[in-house]
Amino acid sequence: MAGKRSARRILAGGVALAAAGWALREVPAELGVRPLTSGPDRAARMRRSPQFRDGTFFNPMPEPTTMMTAPPANLIGELAKDREQRRPNGHVPLRYPPSSPPPADGVRAVWYGHASTLVEIEGKRVLFDPVWSRRPSPSQLVGPKRHHPVPVELGELPQVDAIAISHDHYDHLDLATVRSLTRTQKAPFLVPLGIGAHLERWGVPAYRIVELDWNEEAEVAGLRFVATAARHFSGRAFSRNDTLWGSWVVAGASKRVFYAGDSGYFSGYQGIGSEHGPFDLTLMPIGAYSPAWPDIHMDPEEAVNAHLDLGGELLLPVHWATFTLALHPWSEPVERLWREAKARDVKIVVPRPGEGVDTTAAPAVDGWWETLS
C-alpha cells in the first residue's frame, strides 16, 4: 500500500512538473524583444522620435512624472489585509455581445472587461487592448486571476477592421490573444513605436503592423487613427520604456472616439480635446490607482477631469472589475466615478461585461455592482 501511495505521489509530482514546464515554455516569448535590436528601420524611427532620449522613451510634459514611490513599510500587511474587499463578492453578471450589424452612422461599444473594448464607429469595428488570458502575466502560473470570464470567446468575435494597442504591459498586450487574433482576424494592429517588434516575434506579418509616434496618424478602413500622448511607461521585463505608450483618437466622417489606454492625469488632455475633439465617447481608465504611483494611473475623479478636458459627451469607464492590480476595494473606482459624475453633471455609462452600449441611447446607471461589494 505504501509503495502504491509513493508511486501515486511520484506520478502526481511528475504531472505537476510537466504542467509547470508547459506553462513556462512561453515565458521567453512573452518577455518580447528589445526593439532597438529588431532592425535598423525601426531603430532609426525610434531615435528620431521627440519622445526618445538616451536609449528610452520618456514623458516630455511640463508635469514631472514619478514612476513609483518607495513601497510602504507595511506593504505585506496591507496586501494581506482586506483581501476579500479587492474581489467581487459573487459572480460578475455577463451579457452576450450584440449580434446585430454595427450602426452605420453612430457609435456602439462593447466592454469585455478590464480595458478590452470593441468600438463600432460608422459601420466599422475597432478592438482596443484585447486580453483574453486568465492572468495578465508572463506565466499563467502566477499573477492576478480574472474575477469573471470573458463574455465571448475570441473565435466568436465578429471580423474587426482594426486592433489598437495602447502599450506593452501584460494587461493590455497579451501574447496568446495576439496569436489567436492573427489566425482568426485579418485586421491590422495599430501600435505605438517599438511594439511592432513584439508582434513580429509572435508571428504577426509585418504588413499587418502600423507603428506610430505621438501625433502621427494612419487611415484604416476609412477611419482616421491618431496616436496621442499618455502619461505612463512601458516594459515587459526588467528594462523600462524601450517601447512607446499612448492613447488613440479614432475619427470617422462625423463621429469621434477617444481611448486613453493607461495614463495619469496631465494637462495634455486639453490639447488633444482642442485638436481632435469633441468626442462622442471616451474610454477612460478608473482603476488600479494608488498613492504609491500617483502620476501613471488616474483616479476616478481625474478621469472625469480628463473627459471634460477632451470635450467628451459620454464616458465609459475601463480598467476596473476584472483584475486586482492595486490595494483599493474592488468596486471603489466605479462608486467614486458615479459620485463624481453626478456632482459634475457628466454623462456616464457602466455596462456589464459583454453589454452593448449605443451612445445615442445609453442606459441609465443602475448600480449593478453594488450587490457584489
C-alpha positions as CSV (number, residue, x, y, z in Angstrom):
1,M,0.0,0.0,0.0
2,A,2.8,2.4,0.9
3,G,4.5,1.6,-2.3
4,K,1.3,2.5,-4.3
5,R,1.0,5.8,-2.4
6,S,4.6,6.6,-3.2
7,A,4.1,5.8,-6.9
8,R,1.0,8.0,-7.0
9,R,2.9,10.8,-5.3
10,I,5.7,10.5,-7.8
11,L,3.3,10.4,-10.7
12,A,1.4,13.4,-9.4
13,G,4.7,15.3,-8.9
14,G,5.8,14.4,-12.5
15,V,2.5,15.6,-13.9
16,A,2.8,18.9,-11.9
17,L,6.3,19.4,-13.1
18,A,5.3,18.7,-16.7
19,A,2.4,21.2,-16.4
20,A,4.7,23.8,-14.9
21,G,7.2,23.3,-17.7
22,W,4.4,23.6,-20.3
23,A,3.2,26.8,-18.7
24,L,6.7,28.3,-18.5
25,R,7.6,27.4,-22.1
26,E,6.3,30.7,-23.5
27,V,7.9,33.0,-20.9
28,P,10.9,33.9,-23.2
29,A,8.5,34.9,-26.0
30,E,6.2,36.7,-23.5
31,L,9.0,39.0,-22.5
32,G,9.2,40.3,-26.1
33,V,12.3,41.7,-27.7
34,R,14.4,44.9,-27.5
35,P,13.0,47.0,-30.4
36,L,16.3,48.8,-30.9
37,T,17.9,45.5,-31.9
38,S,15.0,44.3,-34.1
39,G,16.0,46.1,-37.3
40,P,17.7,49.3,-38.5
41,D,14.5,50.9,-39.9
42,R,12.6,50.6,-36.6
43,A,15.6,51.7,-34.6
44,A,16.0,54.8,-36.8
45,R,12.4,55.8,-36.4
46,M,12.6,55.4,-32.6
47,R,15.7,57.5,-32.3
48,R,14.1,60.3,-34.4
49,S,11.1,60.4,-32.0
50,P,10.8,63.6,-29.8
51,Q,9.8,61.2,-27.1
52,F,13.1,59.2,-27.2
53,R,16.2,60.2,-25.4
54,D,19.3,58.3,-24.2
55,G,18.0,54.9,-25.3
56,T,14.5,55.1,-23.8
57,F,11.1,56.8,-24.3
58,F,10.0,59.3,-21.7
59,N,7.1,61.6,-20.7
60,P,8.0,65.0,-22.2
61,M,5.4,67.0,-20.3
62,P,5.5,70.1,-18.1
63,E,4.5,67.9,-15.1
64,P,7.3,65.7,-13.7
65,T,6.3,62.1,-13.8
66,T,7.3,59.7,-11.0
67,M,7.0,56.0,-12.0
68,M,6.5,54.7,-8.4
69,T,7.4,55.9,-5.0
70,A,9.0,53.6,-2.4
71,P,6.6,50.9,-1.3
72,P,5.2,51.5,2.2
73,A,7.0,49.7,5.0
74,N,3.8,47.7,5.8
75,L,3.2,46.6,2.3
76,I,3.0,42.9,3.2
77,G,0.5,43.6,5.9
78,E,-1.6,45.8,3.6
79,L,-1.6,43.1,0.9
80,A,-2.9,40.5,3.5
81,K,-5.5,42.9,4.9
82,D,-9.0,43.2,3.4
83,R,-8.2,40.8,0.6
84,E,-11.9,39.9,0.2
85,Q,-12.7,43.6,-0.5
86,R,-10.5,43.6,-3.5
87,R,-12.6,41.0,-5.4
88,P,-16.3,40.8,-6.2
89,N,-18.5,39.1,-3.6
90,G,-20.2,36.9,-6.1
91,H,-20.4,36.3,-9.8
92,V,-20.0,39.4,-12.1
93,P,-23.0,39.4,-14.4
94,L,-22.2,38.9,-18.0
95,R,-24.1,39.8,-21.2
96,Y,-23.7,38.2,-24.6
97,P,-22.5,40.9,-27.0
98,P,-25.0,42.2,-29.6
99,S,-25.1,40.3,-32.9
100,S,-26.6,43.0,-35.0
101,P,-24.5,44.9,-37.5
102,P,-22.7,48.0,-36.3
103,P,-24.6,51.3,-36.6
104,A,-23.8,52.8,-40.0
105,D,-23.7,56.4,-38.7
106,G,-23.3,56.0,-35.0
107,V,-21.2,54.6,-32.2
108,R,-21.7,51.5,-30.2
109,A,-19.3,49.9,-27.6
110,V,-18.9,46.5,-26.0
111,W,-16.7,46.4,-22.9
112,Y,-15.4,42.8,-22.4
113,G,-13.7,43.5,-19.1
114,H,-10.6,45.5,-17.9
115,A,-9.5,47.6,-20.8
116,S,-10.6,45.2,-23.7
117,T,-13.3,47.0,-25.6
118,L,-14.9,46.8,-29.1
119,V,-15.9,50.1,-30.5
120,E,-18.2,50.2,-33.6
121,I,-18.0,53.6,-35.3
122,E,-19.8,54.4,-38.5
123,G,-20.1,50.8,-39.5
124,K,-16.5,49.8,-38.7
125,R,-15.2,47.8,-35.8
126,V,-12.1,48.7,-33.7
127,L,-10.8,46.4,-30.9
128,F,-8.8,48.1,-28.2
129,D,-6.2,46.3,-26.0
130,P,-7.7,42.8,-26.2
131,V,-6.6,40.5,-23.4
132,W,-8.3,37.1,-23.2
133,S,-5.8,35.2,-21.0
134,R,-6.7,34.1,-17.5
135,R,-3.8,36.1,-16.0
136,P,-2.0,39.3,-17.3
137,S,1.4,37.8,-16.6
138,P,4.4,36.3,-18.4
139,S,3.3,33.0,-16.9
140,Q,-0.2,31.7,-16.4
141,L,1.0,30.1,-13.2
142,V,1.4,33.4,-11.3
143,G,-0.2,36.8,-11.3
144,P,-3.7,38.2,-10.7
145,K,-6.5,35.9,-11.9
146,R,-9.7,37.1,-13.7
147,H,-12.7,37.9,-11.5
148,H,-15.0,37.0,-14.3
149,P,-14.8,35.0,-17.6
150,V,-14.7,36.9,-20.9
151,P,-18.3,37.2,-22.2
152,V,-17.4,35.7,-25.6
153,E,-14.6,33.5,-26.9
154,L,-12.0,35.1,-29.3
155,G,-13.2,32.8,-32.1
156,E,-16.7,34.1,-31.8
157,L,-15.7,37.8,-32.3
158,P,-17.0,39.4,-35.5
159,Q,-14.4,40.4,-38.0
160,V,-12.9,43.7,-36.9
161,D,-11.3,46.4,-39.1
162,A,-8.5,47.4,-36.7
163,I,-6.9,46.3,-33.5
164,A,-5.4,49.2,-31.5
165,I,-2.9,48.7,-28.7
166,S,-2.0,51.4,-26.1
167,H,1.2,50.0,-24.6
168,D,3.0,46.7,-23.9
169,H,2.1,45.9,-20.3
170,Y,0.7,42.4,-19.9
171,D,-2.8,43.6,-19.0
172,H,-3.0,45.4,-22.4
173,L,-0.9,43.3,-24.7
174,D,-1.3,39.6,-24.4
175,L,0.7,37.1,-26.5
176,A,-1.9,34.3,-26.6
177,T,-4.6,36.8,-27.6
178,V,-2.4,38.3,-30.3
179,R,-1.6,34.9,-31.8
180,S,-5.2,34.0,-31.9
181,L,-6.3,37.2,-33.5
182,T,-3.5,36.8,-36.1
183,R,-5.1,33.5,-37.1
184,T,-8.8,34.4,-36.8
185,Q,-8.8,38.1,-38.0
186,K,-7.4,40.0,-41.0
187,A,-7.3,43.4,-39.4
188,P,-4.0,45.4,-38.9
189,F,-2.6,46.1,-35.5
190,L,-2.0,49.8,-34.7
191,V,0.6,50.2,-32.1
192,P,2.9,52.9,-30.6
193,L,6.6,52.9,-31.7
194,G,8.6,49.8,-30.9
195,I,5.7,47.4,-30.1
196,G,5.8,46.1,-33.6
197,A,9.0,44.2,-32.6
198,H,7.0,42.2,-30.1
199,L,4.3,41.4,-32.6
200,E,6.7,40.3,-35.3
201,R,8.3,37.9,-32.9
202,W,4.8,36.5,-32.1
203,G,4.1,35.8,-35.8
204,V,2.1,38.9,-36.9
205,P,3.1,39.7,-40.5
206,A,4.9,43.0,-41.0
207,Y,2.2,44.2,-43.4
208,R,-0.4,43.9,-40.6
209,I,1.6,46.2,-38.3
210,V,1.2,50.0,-38.2
211,E,3.6,51.7,-35.8
212,L,3.0,55.3,-35.0
213,D,4.7,58.0,-32.9
214,W,2.6,60.5,-31.0
215,N,0.8,62.9,-33.3
216,E,1.2,60.6,-36.3
217,E,-1.8,59.2,-38.0
218,A,-3.0,56.5,-40.4
219,E,-6.2,55.7,-42.2
220,V,-7.6,52.3,-41.9
221,A,-11.0,51.2,-43.3
222,G,-12.0,54.8,-43.8
223,L,-11.3,55.7,-40.2
224,R,-8.5,58.1,-39.1
225,F,-6.4,56.9,-36.3
226,V,-4.2,59.3,-34.4
227,A,-1.6,58.2,-31.8
228,T,-1.8,60.7,-29.0
229,A,0.0,61.2,-25.7
230,A,-0.4,59.4,-22.4
231,R,1.4,59.8,-19.1
232,H,2.6,56.3,-18.4
233,F,5.5,53.9,-19.1
234,S,6.2,50.6,-20.7
235,G,8.1,47.3,-20.2
236,R,7.6,43.6,-20.2
237,A,10.8,42.5,-18.3
238,F,13.3,44.3,-16.2
239,S,14.0,47.2,-18.6
240,R,11.5,50.0,-18.9
241,N,10.4,52.4,-21.6
242,D,12.0,50.7,-24.6
243,T,8.6,50.9,-26.4
244,L,6.3,53.9,-26.6
245,W,2.9,54.1,-24.8
246,G,0.0,56.3,-25.8
247,S,-3.7,56.9,-26.4
248,W,-5.8,56.8,-29.5
249,V,-8.2,59.1,-31.4
250,V,-10.5,57.3,-33.8
251,A,-12.4,59.6,-36.2
252,G,-15.0,58.8,-38.8
253,A,-16.8,61.3,-41.1
254,S,-18.7,62.8,-38.1
255,K,-18.1,60.6,-35.1
256,R,-15.1,60.6,-32.8
257,V,-13.9,58.2,-30.0
258,F,-11.0,58.6,-27.6
259,Y,-9.3,55.7,-25.9
260,A,-7.0,56.7,-23.1
261,G,-5.1,53.5,-22.5
262,D,-3.2,53.7,-19.2
263,S,-2.3,57.2,-18.1
264,G,-2.1,59.5,-15.2
265,Y,-3.9,62.8,-15.5
266,F,-1.9,65.5,-17.3
267,S,-2.5,68.9,-19.0
268,G,-2.1,67.4,-22.5
269,Y,-5.8,66.2,-22.5
270,Q,-6.9,69.8,-23.1
271,G,-4.7,69.9,-26.2
272,I,-6.0,66.6,-27.5
273,G,-9.5,67.8,-27.0
274,S,-8.9,71.1,-28.8
275,E,-7.2,69.5,-31.7
276,H,-9.2,66.3,-32.2
277,G,-12.4,66.6,-30.1
278,P,-15.1,66.9,-29.2
279,F,-15.7,63.1,-28.7
280,D,-18.9,61.2,-28.8
281,L,-17.4,58.6,-26.5
282,T,-14.3,58.5,-24.2
283,L,-13.0,55.2,-22.8
284,M,-11.3,56.3,-19.5
285,P,-9.3,54.1,-17.0
286,I,-10.6,54.5,-13.5
287,G,-8.9,51.6,-11.5
288,A,-5.5,50.5,-10.2
289,Y,-4.7,53.9,-8.7
290,S,-2.5,54.3,-5.6
291,P,-0.7,57.0,-3.7
292,A,2.5,55.0,-4.5
293,W,2.1,55.7,-8.2
294,P,0.0,58.9,-8.5
295,D,1.4,60.0,-11.9
296,I,0.9,57.0,-14.0
297,H,-2.7,55.8,-13.2
298,M,-5.5,58.4,-12.8
299,D,-8.2,58.0,-10.2
300,P,-11.9,58.3,-10.9
301,E,-12.1,62.0,-10.2
302,E,-9.2,62.6,-12.6
303,A,-10.9,60.5,-15.2
304,V,-13.8,62.9,-15.1
305,N,-11.4,65.8,-15.4
306,A,-9.8,64.3,-18.4
307,H,-13.1,63.5,-20.0
308,L,-14.2,67.2,-19.7
309,D,-10.8,68.4,-21.0
310,L,-11.3,66.2,-24.0
311,G,-14.8,67.5,-24.7
312,G,-16.4,64.1,-24.2
313,E,-20.1,63.5,-24.4
314,L,-20.3,60.1,-22.8
315,L,-17.8,58.4,-20.6
316,L,-17.4,54.6,-20.4
317,P,-15.1,53.5,-17.6
318,V,-12.5,50.8,-18.3
319,H,-9.5,49.3,-16.4
320,W,-11.5,48.1,-13.4
321,A,-13.5,45.0,-12.3
322,T,-11.5,42.2,-14.0
323,F,-8.1,42.0,-12.3
324,T,-6.9,43.2,-8.9
325,L,-3.9,45.4,-9.6
326,A,-3.9,47.8,-6.6
327,L,-5.0,47.8,-3.0
328,H,-8.3,49.7,-3.3
329,P,-11.6,47.8,-2.9
330,W,-13.0,46.1,-6.0
331,S,-15.9,48.5,-6.5
332,E,-14.4,51.7,-5.2
333,P,-13.4,53.0,-8.6
334,V,-16.9,52.9,-10.1
335,E,-18.5,54.1,-6.9
336,R,-16.2,57.2,-6.9
337,L,-16.8,57.7,-10.6
338,W,-20.6,57.6,-10.2
339,R,-20.5,60.1,-7.3
340,E,-18.2,62.5,-9.2
341,A,-20.2,62.3,-12.4
342,K,-23.4,63.1,-10.6
343,A,-21.7,66.1,-8.8
344,R,-20.4,67.5,-12.1
345,D,-23.3,66.6,-14.4
346,V,-21.2,64.2,-16.5
347,K,-23.0,61.5,-18.5
348,I,-21.5,58.1,-17.9
349,V,-22.5,54.5,-18.7
350,V,-21.4,51.5,-16.7
351,P,-22.2,48.3,-18.8
352,R,-21.8,44.8,-17.6
353,P,-19.1,42.9,-19.4
354,G,-20.4,42.0,-22.8
355,E,-23.2,44.5,-22.8
356,G,-23.6,46.7,-25.9
357,V,-24.0,50.4,-25.5
358,D,-25.3,52.7,-28.2
359,T,-24.1,56.3,-27.4
360,T,-27.4,57.7,-28.6
361,A,-29.4,55.5,-26.2
362,A,-27.1,54.8,-23.3
363,P,-28.9,53.1,-20.4
364,A,-29.0,54.9,-17.0
365,V,-26.5,53.7,-14.5
366,D,-28.2,51.1,-12.3
367,G,-25.5,50.2,-9.8
368,W,-25.3,46.5,-10.8
369,W,-22.0,46.1,-8.9
370,E,-23.4,47.1,-5.5
371,T,-24.6,43.6,-4.6
372,L,-21.1,42.4,-5.2
373,S,-19.3,44.9,-3.0
